[in-house]
Amino acid sequence: MKGSKQVNVHEAKTRLSQLLADVEGGWEIIVARNGKPVAKLVPLTAPVKGSFRLGSLKDKIWMSPDFDAPLSEEELKAWGY
């Protein structure tokens, strides 16, 4: 990161496109109201592409055929029922 810059709200509204370009260039932009910081513009970290695909866990997860069978009396007692 190159550093940070502070701008007031009016300047942020007027120069938003340029400020976003600055953020893309490595700057952190602090937006202040009456000299008090209220927000920060920072780069958005992109999710890793292809990190999860539907069906990618197929055959890697196993579930017992009776996973939804009623609990026994002993199991119910263990759970406080």
N, C-alpha and C positions, 0 to 999 in steps of 0.2 A: 504494500500500500504506500502511496506517495505521501500521504498526510491528510489533514482535514482542513476544511474551509468552513467558515460560518457566514451565513447570509440571513437577511431578515425575510419575513414572510412575503413582503411586496416584491423583493428582488427574486425570491424563489418562484413566485407566480409569473413574473415577467420573463425570467430566463430558464424556465424548467427544462426545455430541450437541451440547452447548453450544460446545465447542471447534470442532467442524465448522462451526457457525453463525458463529462468530467468523472462521474462515478464509474463509467465503463473504462475510463483511462486509469483507474486506480485510486481516485480521490474519495474521501468520505466527506459528505456535505452535512453540516449541522444547520438546521433551520431554527431561527430564534424569533421570538416575539418580545418586543421591548427589551432586547438584549439578553433574554433568558432562553436557553436552548429548550426546544419542545419536541423536535423530531430529528431523525437522522436518515439520510439517504445513503444506502450501502449497496454494493452489488448483490444481486440475487444469485444464490448458488443453485445451479441447475441440477436436477436429479440425474443420476447416472442412467443413461439410456440402456434399455435392455436388461436392467437389473432384476426385473420381475416380469415374467410372462405368464398369462393364464395357462394353467396346465403344467407349469414347470415343476410342480411337486408331485405329479402323477407317479404312482408306484414308489414313492418315497415315504408316504404316510400310510400307516395301517390302523384300521379301526376294528375292534372286536365286533363280530356279528351281533352280539347281545349288549352293545354299549347302552342301548336305551331300554333295557329290560328293567322291570321294577326292582327296587332294592330289597334285600332280605331284611328280616326283623333286626338282625344283628347290625347290618349296615345303617339302618334307620336310627337305631339307638346311638351308634357312633356319631351320627350327624345331629343328634339331639332331638329326634322326632319320636 
